């Protein structure tokens, strides 16, 4: 199995699928925002940025997957983006389902805070401006809220990443003569 993952990680198809998955999930977020008119909160916007990092990782890997440096750069970018997304979505779930023993309760920021060198909310406000409340559950599917689904999605991405990384370290690659 590891040799299979090693082999597909050296082709553009798998990296394209990673990028496509991120694009589809970004499209879903924009559908929820602009068609279903569900206002994204600050955490939603940060989770979007993490998903765009996954898209970027797929793009990096697609550039030259046979090149080990490029492939490992894509894997690292994938891990950082999915790990950050998982952290953010777990935090977001905490806002929606607060600890009953916490007297003060955690709340998220009211406004997004991007670095001055990349004010995404000013450059692309239709995608990166927040107007919702992090603690409100505005949508559920199979009893899970959006951030709970993102926990599942980002965790699954990290599991697949772990398999691919293991395949880089232990998967043998067959040499072909033709």
mmCIF file of the C-alpha atoms, coordinates in Angstrom:
data_MODEL
# 
_entry.id   MODEL 
# 
loop_
_atom_site.group_PDB 
_atom_site.id 
_atom_site.type_symbol 
_atom_site.label_atom_id 
_atom_site.label_alt_id 
_atom_site.label_comp_id 
_atom_site.label_asym_id 
_atom_site.label_entity_id 
_atom_site.label_seq_id 
_atom_site.pdbx_PDB_ins_code 
_atom_site.Cartn_x 
_atom_site.Cartn_y 
_atom_site.Cartn_z 
_atom_site.occupancy 
_atom_site.B_iso_or_equiv 
_atom_site.pdbx_formal_charge 
_atom_site.auth_seq_id 
_atom_site.auth_comp_id 
_atom_site.auth_asym_id 
_atom_site.auth_atom_id 
_atom_site.pdbx_PDB_model_num 
ATOM 1   C CA . UNK A 1 1   ? 0.000   0.000  0.000   1.00 0.00 ? 1   UNK A CA 1 
ATOM 2   C CA . UNK A 1 2   ? 2.771   2.452  0.861   1.00 0.00 ? 2   UNK A CA 1 
ATOM 3   C CA . UNK A 1 3   ? 4.429   1.905  -2.502  1.00 0.00 ? 3   UNK A CA 1 
ATOM 4   C CA . UNK A 1 4   ? 1.098   2.734  -4.184  1.00 0.00 ? 4   UNK A CA 1 
ATOM 5   C CA . UNK A 1 5   ? 0.844   6.049  -2.309  1.00 0.00 ? 5   UNK A CA 1 
ATOM 6   C CA . UNK A 1 6   ? 4.500   6.734  -3.052  1.00 0.00 ? 6   UNK A CA 1 
ATOM 7   C CA . UNK A 1 7   ? 3.857   6.216  -6.753  1.00 0.00 ? 7   UNK A CA 1 
ATOM 8   C CA . UNK A 1 8   ? 0.737   8.383  -6.973  1.00 0.00 ? 8   UNK A CA 1 
ATOM 9   C CA . UNK A 1 9   ? 2.387   11.184 -4.983  1.00 0.00 ? 9   UNK A CA 1 
ATOM 10  C CA . UNK A 1 10  ? 4.915   11.438 -7.818  1.00 0.00 ? 10  UNK A CA 1 
ATOM 11  C CA . UNK A 1 11  ? 2.193   12.173 -10.362 1.00 0.00 ? 11  UNK A CA 1 
ATOM 12  C CA . UNK A 1 12  ? 0.195   15.326 -10.929 1.00 0.00 ? 12  UNK A CA 1 
ATOM 13  C CA . UNK A 1 13  ? -3.184  13.572 -10.650 1.00 0.00 ? 13  UNK A CA 1 
ATOM 14  C CA . UNK A 1 14  ? -3.156  13.112 -6.876  1.00 0.00 ? 14  UNK A CA 1 
ATOM 15  C CA . UNK A 1 15  ? -1.987  16.671 -6.313  1.00 0.00 ? 15  UNK A CA 1 
ATOM 16  C CA . UNK A 1 16  ? -4.689  17.909 -8.666  1.00 0.00 ? 16  UNK A CA 1 
ATOM 17  C CA . UNK A 1 17  ? -7.297  15.986 -6.628  1.00 0.00 ? 17  UNK A CA 1 
ATOM 18  C CA . UNK A 1 18  ? -6.041  17.630 -3.432  1.00 0.00 ? 18  UNK A CA 1 
ATOM 19  C CA . UNK A 1 19  ? -6.295  21.052 -5.055  1.00 0.00 ? 19  UNK A CA 1 
ATOM 20  C CA . UNK A 1 20  ? -9.733  20.229 -6.501  1.00 0.00 ? 20  UNK A CA 1 
ATOM 21  C CA . UNK A 1 21  ? -11.031 19.056 -3.122  1.00 0.00 ? 21  UNK A CA 1 
ATOM 22  C CA . UNK A 1 22  ? -9.961  22.357 -1.573  1.00 0.00 ? 22  UNK A CA 1 
ATOM 23  C CA . UNK A 1 23  ? -11.591 24.319 -4.409  1.00 0.00 ? 23  UNK A CA 1 
ATOM 24  C CA . UNK A 1 24  ? -14.841 22.379 -4.047  1.00 0.00 ? 24  UNK A CA 1 
ATOM 25  C CA . UNK A 1 25  ? -14.909 23.005 -0.292  1.00 0.00 ? 25  UNK A CA 1 
ATOM 26  C CA . UNK A 1 26  ? -14.207 26.717 -0.883  1.00 0.00 ? 26  UNK A CA 1 
ATOM 27  C CA . UNK A 1 27  ? -17.068 26.707 -3.391  1.00 0.00 ? 27  UNK A CA 1 
ATOM 28  C CA . UNK A 1 28  ? -19.333 25.166 -0.767  1.00 0.00 ? 28  UNK A CA 1 
ATOM 29  C CA . UNK A 1 29  ? -18.395 27.916 1.680   1.00 0.00 ? 29  UNK A CA 1 
ATOM 30  C CA . UNK A 1 30  ? -19.195 30.599 -0.882  1.00 0.00 ? 30  UNK A CA 1 
ATOM 31  C CA . UNK A 1 31  ? -22.476 28.838 -1.716  1.00 0.00 ? 31  UNK A CA 1 
ATOM 32  C CA . UNK A 1 32  ? -23.437 28.887 1.963   1.00 0.00 ? 32  UNK A CA 1 
ATOM 33  C CA . UNK A 1 33  ? -22.520 32.564 2.173   1.00 0.00 ? 33  UNK A CA 1 
ATOM 34  C CA . UNK A 1 34  ? -23.895 34.011 -1.056  1.00 0.00 ? 34  UNK A CA 1 
ATOM 35  C CA . UNK A 1 35  ? -26.726 31.648 -2.035  1.00 0.00 ? 35  UNK A CA 1 
ATOM 36  C CA . UNK A 1 36  ? -27.988 30.402 1.327   1.00 0.00 ? 36  UNK A CA 1 
ATOM 37  C CA . UNK A 1 37  ? -27.128 33.804 2.868   1.00 0.00 ? 37  UNK A CA 1 
ATOM 38  C CA . UNK A 1 38  ? -25.411 32.347 5.938   1.00 0.00 ? 38  UNK A CA 1 
ATOM 39  C CA . UNK A 1 39  ? -23.078 35.019 7.286   1.00 0.00 ? 39  UNK A CA 1 
ATOM 40  C CA . UNK A 1 40  ? -19.543 33.705 7.874   1.00 0.00 ? 40  UNK A CA 1 
ATOM 41  C CA . UNK A 1 41  ? -17.938 34.404 11.224  1.00 0.00 ? 41  UNK A CA 1 
ATOM 42  C CA . UNK A 1 42  ? -14.306 35.264 11.921  1.00 0.00 ? 42  UNK A CA 1 
ATOM 43  C CA . UNK A 1 43  ? -13.398 31.619 12.491  1.00 0.00 ? 43  UNK A CA 1 
ATOM 44  C CA . UNK A 1 44  ? -15.142 30.644 9.241   1.00 0.00 ? 44  UNK A CA 1 
ATOM 45  C CA . UNK A 1 45  ? -12.945 33.118 7.386   1.00 0.00 ? 45  UNK A CA 1 
ATOM 46  C CA . UNK A 1 46  ? -9.769  31.812 9.017   1.00 0.00 ? 46  UNK A CA 1 
ATOM 47  C CA . UNK A 1 47  ? -10.841 28.241 8.185   1.00 0.00 ? 47  UNK A CA 1 
ATOM 48  C CA . UNK A 1 48  ? -11.297 29.384 4.578   1.00 0.00 ? 48  UNK A CA 1 
ATOM 49  C CA . UNK A 1 49  ? -7.741  30.656 4.531   1.00 0.00 ? 49  UNK A CA 1 
ATOM 50  C CA . UNK A 1 50  ? -6.533  27.300 5.855   1.00 0.00 ? 50  UNK A CA 1 
ATOM 51  C CA . UNK A 1 51  ? -8.459  25.537 3.087   1.00 0.00 ? 51  UNK A CA 1 
ATOM 52  C CA . UNK A 1 52  ? -6.860  27.859 0.538   1.00 0.00 ? 52  UNK A CA 1 
ATOM 53  C CA . UNK A 1 53  ? -3.543  26.697 1.993   1.00 0.00 ? 53  UNK A CA 1 
ATOM 54  C CA . UNK A 1 54  ? -4.558  23.142 1.080   1.00 0.00 ? 54  UNK A CA 1 
ATOM 55  C CA . UNK A 1 55  ? -5.351  24.373 -2.444  1.00 0.00 ? 55  UNK A CA 1 
ATOM 56  C CA . UNK A 1 56  ? -1.904  25.996 -2.549  1.00 0.00 ? 56  UNK A CA 1 
ATOM 57  C CA . UNK A 1 57  ? -0.275  22.778 -1.355  1.00 0.00 ? 57  UNK A CA 1 
ATOM 58  C CA . UNK A 1 58  ? -1.947  20.907 -4.201  1.00 0.00 ? 58  UNK A CA 1 
ATOM 59  C CA . UNK A 1 59  ? -0.699  23.517 -6.642  1.00 0.00 ? 59  UNK A CA 1 
ATOM 60  C CA . UNK A 1 60  ? 2.858   23.264 -5.296  1.00 0.00 ? 60  UNK A CA 1 
ATOM 61  C CA . UNK A 1 61  ? 2.805   19.483 -5.600  1.00 0.00 ? 61  UNK A CA 1 
ATOM 62  C CA . UNK A 1 62  ? 1.438   19.694 -9.138  1.00 0.00 ? 62  UNK A CA 1 
ATOM 63  C CA . UNK A 1 63  ? 4.333   21.858 -10.293 1.00 0.00 ? 63  UNK A CA 1 
ATOM 64  C CA . UNK A 1 64  ? 6.902   19.052 -10.338 1.00 0.00 ? 64  UNK A CA 1 
ATOM 65  C CA . UNK A 1 65  ? 5.850   16.022 -8.288  1.00 0.00 ? 65  UNK A CA 1 
ATOM 66  C CA . UNK A 1 66  ? 8.835   13.969 -9.477  1.00 0.00 ? 66  UNK A CA 1 
ATOM 67  C CA . UNK A 1 67  ? 11.166  16.502 -7.855  1.00 0.00 ? 67  UNK A CA 1 
ATOM 68  C CA . UNK A 1 68  ? 11.644  15.533 -4.205  1.00 0.00 ? 68  UNK A CA 1 
ATOM 69  C CA . UNK A 1 69  ? 12.115  19.125 -3.012  1.00 0.00 ? 69  UNK A CA 1 
ATOM 70  C CA . UNK A 1 70  ? 8.913   20.289 -4.677  1.00 0.00 ? 70  UNK A CA 1 
ATOM 71  C CA . UNK A 1 71  ? 6.973   17.221 -3.496  1.00 0.00 ? 71  UNK A CA 1 
ATOM 72  C CA . UNK A 1 72  ? 8.161   17.662 0.100   1.00 0.00 ? 72  UNK A CA 1 
ATOM 73  C CA . UNK A 1 73  ? 7.346   21.385 -0.074  1.00 0.00 ? 73  UNK A CA 1 
ATOM 74  C CA . UNK A 1 74  ? 3.807   20.448 -1.096  1.00 0.00 ? 74  UNK A CA 1 
ATOM 75  C CA . UNK A 1 75  ? 3.577   17.878 1.690   1.00 0.00 ? 75  UNK A CA 1 
ATOM 76  C CA . UNK A 1 76  ? 4.788   20.395 4.282   1.00 0.00 ? 76  UNK A CA 1 
ATOM 77  C CA . UNK A 1 77  ? 2.371   23.058 3.013   1.00 0.00 ? 77  UNK A CA 1 
ATOM 78  C CA . UNK A 1 78  ? -0.433  20.475 3.124   1.00 0.00 ? 78  UNK A CA 1 
ATOM 79  C CA . UNK A 1 79  ? 0.429   19.580 6.707   1.00 0.00 ? 79  UNK A CA 1 
ATOM 80  C CA . UNK A 1 80  ? 0.668   23.181 7.877   1.00 0.00 ? 80  UNK A CA 1 
ATOM 81  C CA . UNK A 1 81  ? -2.600  24.191 6.213   1.00 0.00 ? 81  UNK A CA 1 
ATOM 82  C CA . UNK A 1 82  ? -4.587  21.123 7.309   1.00 0.00 ? 82  UNK A CA 1 
ATOM 83  C CA . UNK A 1 83  ? -3.098  21.229 10.811  1.00 0.00 ? 83  UNK A CA 1 
ATOM 84  C CA . UNK A 1 84  ? -3.912  24.904 11.193  1.00 0.00 ? 84  UNK A CA 1 
ATOM 85  C CA . UNK A 1 85  ? -7.405  24.267 9.809   1.00 0.00 ? 85  UNK A CA 1 
ATOM 86  C CA . UNK A 1 86  ? -7.958  21.452 12.298  1.00 0.00 ? 86  UNK A CA 1 
ATOM 87  C CA . UNK A 1 87  ? -6.802  23.654 15.176  1.00 0.00 ? 87  UNK A CA 1 
ATOM 88  C CA . UNK A 1 88  ? -9.114  26.483 14.071  1.00 0.00 ? 88  UNK A CA 1 
ATOM 89  C CA . UNK A 1 89  ? -12.129 24.241 13.544  1.00 0.00 ? 89  UNK A CA 1 
ATOM 90  C CA . UNK A 1 90  ? -11.692 22.593 16.961  1.00 0.00 ? 90  UNK A CA 1 
ATOM 91  C CA . UNK A 1 91  ? -11.532 26.069 18.507  1.00 0.00 ? 91  UNK A CA 1 
ATOM 92  C CA . UNK A 1 92  ? -14.647 27.042 16.546  1.00 0.00 ? 92  UNK A CA 1 
ATOM 93  C CA . UNK A 1 93  ? -16.509 23.973 17.828  1.00 0.00 ? 93  UNK A CA 1 
ATOM 94  C CA . UNK A 1 94  ? -15.561 25.138 21.331  1.00 0.00 ? 94  UNK A CA 1 
ATOM 95  C CA . UNK A 1 95  ? -17.331 28.445 20.693  1.00 0.00 ? 95  UNK A CA 1 
ATOM 96  C CA . UNK A 1 96  ? -20.475 26.636 19.549  1.00 0.00 ? 96  UNK A CA 1 
ATOM 97  C CA . UNK A 1 97  ? -20.441 24.105 22.381  1.00 0.00 ? 97  UNK A CA 1 
ATOM 98  C CA . UNK A 1 98  ? -18.841 25.923 25.326  1.00 0.00 ? 98  UNK A CA 1 
ATOM 99  C CA . UNK A 1 99  ? -17.687 24.219 28.482  1.00 0.00 ? 99  UNK A CA 1 
ATOM 100 C CA . UNK A 1 100 ? -20.548 24.558 30.991  1.00 0.00 ? 100 UNK A CA 1 
ATOM 101 C CA . UNK A 1 101 ? -17.997 24.951 33.804  1.00 0.00 ? 101 UNK A CA 1 
ATOM 102 C CA . UNK A 1 102 ? -16.414 27.997 32.144  1.00 0.00 ? 102 UNK A CA 1 
ATOM 103 C CA . UNK A 1 103 ? -18.029 30.980 33.858  1.00 0.00 ? 103 UNK A CA 1 
ATOM 104 C CA . UNK A 1 104 ? -16.834 33.556 31.336  1.00 0.00 ? 104 UNK A CA 1 
ATOM 105 C CA . UNK A 1 105 ? -17.175 31.552 28.131  1.00 0.00 ? 105 UNK A CA 1 
ATOM 106 C CA . UNK A 1 106 ? -14.867 31.909 25.171  1.00 0.00 ? 106 UNK A CA 1 
ATOM 107 C CA . UNK A 1 107 ? -15.803 34.205 22.325  1.00 0.00 ? 107 UNK A CA 1 
ATOM 108 C CA . UNK A 1 108 ? -14.159 34.885 19.009  1.00 0.00 ? 108 UNK A CA 1 
ATOM 109 C CA . UNK A 1 109 ? -13.151 38.257 17.635  1.00 0.00 ? 109 UNK A CA 1 
ATOM 110 C CA . UNK A 1 110 ? -15.718 40.512 16.015  1.00 0.00 ? 110 UNK A CA 1 
ATOM 111 C CA . UNK A 1 111 ? -13.487 41.469 13.082  1.00 0.00 ? 111 UNK A CA 1 
ATOM 112 C CA . UNK A 1 112 ? -10.963 39.447 11.095  1.00 0.00 ? 112 UNK A CA 1 
ATOM 113 C CA . UNK A 1 113 ? -7.362  40.339 11.701  1.00 0.00 ? 113 UNK A CA 1 
ATOM 114 C CA . UNK A 1 114 ? -5.074  39.788 8.743   1.00 0.00 ? 114 UNK A CA 1 
ATOM 115 C CA . UNK A 1 115 ? -1.471  40.999 8.564   1.00 0.00 ? 115 UNK A CA 1 
ATOM 116 C CA . UNK A 1 116 ? -0.939  44.492 7.166   1.00 0.00 ? 116 UNK A CA 1 
ATOM 117 C CA . UNK A 1 117 ? 0.933   43.018 4.192   1.00 0.00 ? 117 UNK A CA 1 
ATOM 118 C CA . UNK A 1 118 ? -2.082  40.841 3.245   1.00 0.00 ? 118 UNK A CA 1 
ATOM 119 C CA . UNK A 1 119 ? -5.390  42.477 4.252   1.00 0.00 ? 119 UNK A CA 1 
ATOM 120 C CA . UNK A 1 120 ? -7.505  39.846 2.500   1.00 0.00 ? 120 UNK A CA 1 
ATOM 121 C CA . UNK A 1 121 ? -10.743 41.257 3.909   1.00 0.00 ? 121 UNK A CA 1 
ATOM 122 C CA . UNK A 1 122 ? -10.003 44.559 2.153   1.00 0.00 ? 122 UNK A CA 1 
ATOM 123 C CA . UNK A 1 123 ? -8.754  43.032 -1.087  1.00 0.00 ? 123 UNK A CA 1 
ATOM 124 C CA . UNK A 1 124 ? -11.549 40.465 -1.482  1.00 0.00 ? 124 UNK A CA 1 
ATOM 125 C CA . UNK A 1 125 ? -14.306 41.421 0.982   1.00 0.00 ? 125 UNK A CA 1 
ATOM 126 C CA . UNK A 1 126 ? -16.933 39.161 -0.655  1.00 0.00 ? 126 UNK A CA 1 
ATOM 127 C CA . UNK A 1 127 ? -14.835 36.186 0.413   1.00 0.00 ? 127 UNK A CA 1 
ATOM 128 C CA . UNK A 1 128 ? -12.916 37.281 3.511   1.00 0.00 ? 128 UNK A CA 1 
ATOM 129 C CA . UNK A 1 129 ? -15.161 39.696 5.417   1.00 0.00 ? 129 UNK A CA 1 
ATOM 130 C CA . UNK A 1 130 ? -16.886 38.277 8.487   1.00 0.00 ? 130 UNK A CA 1 
ATOM 131 C CA . UNK A 1 131 ? -20.310 39.308 9.727   1.00 0.00 ? 131 UNK A CA 1 
ATOM 132 C CA . UNK A 1 132 ? -21.579 36.221 11.562  1.00 0.00 ? 132 UNK A CA 1 
ATOM 133 C CA . UNK A 1 133 ? -21.413 35.017 15.147  1.00 0.00 ? 133 UNK A CA 1 
ATOM 134 C CA . UNK A 1 134 ? -18.981 32.166 15.873  1.00 0.00 ? 134 UNK A CA 1 
ATOM 135 C CA . UNK A 1 135 ? -21.166 30.683 18.591  1.00 0.00 ? 135 UNK A CA 1 
ATOM 136 C CA . UNK A 1 136 ? -24.323 30.356 16.490  1.00 0.00 ? 136 UNK A CA 1 
ATOM 137 C CA . UNK A 1 137 ? -25.080 27.087 14.766  1.00 0.00 ? 137 UNK A CA 1 
ATOM 138 C CA . UNK A 1 138 ? -26.649 28.197 11.486  1.00 0.00 ? 138 UNK A CA 1 
ATOM 139 C CA . UNK A 1 139 ? -26.438 24.914 9.551   1.00 0.00 ? 139 UNK A CA 1 
ATOM 140 C CA . UNK A 1 140 ? -26.240 21.220 10.380  1.00 0.00 ? 140 UNK A CA 1 
ATOM 141 C CA . UNK A 1 141 ? -25.982 18.021 8.360   1.00 0.00 ? 141 UNK A CA 1 
ATOM 142 C CA . UNK A 1 142 ? -26.299 14.604 10.001  1.00 0.00 ? 142 UNK A CA 1 
ATOM 143 C CA . UNK A 1 143 ? -26.340 16.408 13.377  1.00 0.00 ? 143 UNK A CA 1 
ATOM 144 C CA . UNK A 1 144 ? -22.909 18.023 12.818  1.00 0.00 ? 144 UNK A CA 1 
ATOM 145 C CA . UNK A 1 145 ? -22.402 21.768 12.477  1.00 0.00 ? 145 UNK A CA 1 
ATOM 146 C CA . UNK A 1 146 ? -20.111 23.300 9.856   1.00 0.00 ? 146 UNK A CA 1 
ATOM 147 C CA . UNK A 1 147 ? -17.067 23.525 12.129  1.00 0.00 ? 147 UNK A CA 1 
ATOM 148 C CA . UNK A 1 148 ? -17.634 19.941 13.265  1.00 0.00 ? 148 UNK A CA 1 
ATOM 149 C CA . UNK A 1 149 ? -17.595 18.854 9.614   1.00 0.00 ? 149 UNK A CA 1 
ATOM 150 C CA . UNK A 1 150 ? -14.402 20.832 9.142   1.00 0.00 ? 150 UNK A CA 1 
ATOM 151 C CA . UNK A 1 151 ? -12.845 18.934 12.053  1.00 0.00 ? 151 UNK A CA 1 
ATOM 152 C CA . UNK A 1 152 ? -13.702 15.712 10.213  1.00 0.00 ? 152 UNK A CA 1 
ATOM 153 C CA . UNK A 1 153 ? -12.435 17.050 6.868   1.00 0.00 ? 153 UNK A CA 1 
ATOM 154 C CA . UNK A 1 154 ? -9.153  18.483 8.147   1.00 0.00 ? 154 UNK A CA 1 
ATOM 155 C CA . UNK A 1 155 ? -8.518  15.396 10.291  1.00 0.00 ? 155 UNK A CA 1 
ATOM 156 C CA . UNK A 1 156 ? -9.114  13.155 7.257   1.00 0.00 ? 156 UNK A CA 1 
ATOM 157 C CA . UNK A 1 157 ? -6.709  15.290 5.242   1.00 0.00 ? 157 UNK A CA 1 
ATOM 158 C CA . UNK A 1 158 ? -4.071  14.827 7.938   1.00 0.00 ? 158 UNK A CA 1 
ATOM 159 C CA . UNK A 1 159 ? -4.612  11.056 8.012   1.00 0.00 ? 159 UNK A CA 1 
ATOM 160 C CA . UNK A 1 160 ? -4.126  10.861 4.244   1.00 0.00 ? 160 UNK A CA 1 
ATOM 161 C CA . UNK A 1 161 ? -1.091  13.138 4.550   1.00 0.00 ? 161 UNK A CA 1 
ATOM 162 C CA . UNK A 1 162 ? 0.409   10.845 7.200   1.00 0.00 ? 162 UNK A CA 1 
ATOM 163 C CA . UNK A 1 163 ? 0.007   7.867  4.862   1.00 0.00 ? 163 UNK A CA 1 
ATOM 164 C CA . UNK A 1 164 ? 1.605   9.776  1.989   1.00 0.00 ? 164 UNK A CA 1 
ATOM 165 C CA . UNK A 1 165 ? 4.518   10.924 4.176   1.00 0.00 ? 165 UNK A CA 1 
ATOM 166 C CA . UNK A 1 166 ? 5.057   7.354  5.406   1.00 0.00 ? 166 UNK A CA 1 
ATOM 167 C CA . UNK A 1 167 ? 5.036   6.229  1.788   1.00 0.00 ? 167 UNK A CA 1 
ATOM 168 C CA . UNK A 1 168 ? 7.817   8.705  1.032   1.00 0.00 ? 168 UNK A CA 1 
ATOM 169 C CA . UNK A 1 169 ? 9.910   7.258  3.839   1.00 0.00 ? 169 UNK A CA 1 
ATOM 170 C CA . UNK A 1 170 ? 9.142   3.536  3.569   1.00 0.00 ? 170 UNK A CA 1 
ATOM 171 C CA . UNK A 1 171 ? 7.384   2.887  0.265   1.00 0.00 ? 171 UNK A CA 1 
ATOM 172 C CA . UNK A 1 172 ? 9.646   1.341  -2.314  1.00 0.00 ? 172 UNK A CA 1 
ATOM 173 C CA . UNK A 1 173 ? 9.398   2.651  -5.813  1.00 0.00 ? 173 UNK A CA 1 
ATOM 174 C CA . UNK A 1 174 ? 9.808   0.169  -8.619  1.00 0.00 ? 174 UNK A CA 1 
ATOM 175 C CA . UNK A 1 175 ? 12.116  1.137  -11.428 1.00 0.00 ? 175 UNK A CA 1 
ATOM 176 C CA . UNK A 1 176 ? 10.673  0.839  -14.891 1.00 0.00 ? 176 UNK A CA 1 
ATOM 177 C CA . UNK A 1 177 ? 12.790  0.199  -17.946 1.00 0.00 ? 177 UNK A CA 1 
ATOM 178 C CA . UNK A 1 178 ? 10.335  1.764  -20.383 1.00 0.00 ? 178 UNK A CA 1 
# 
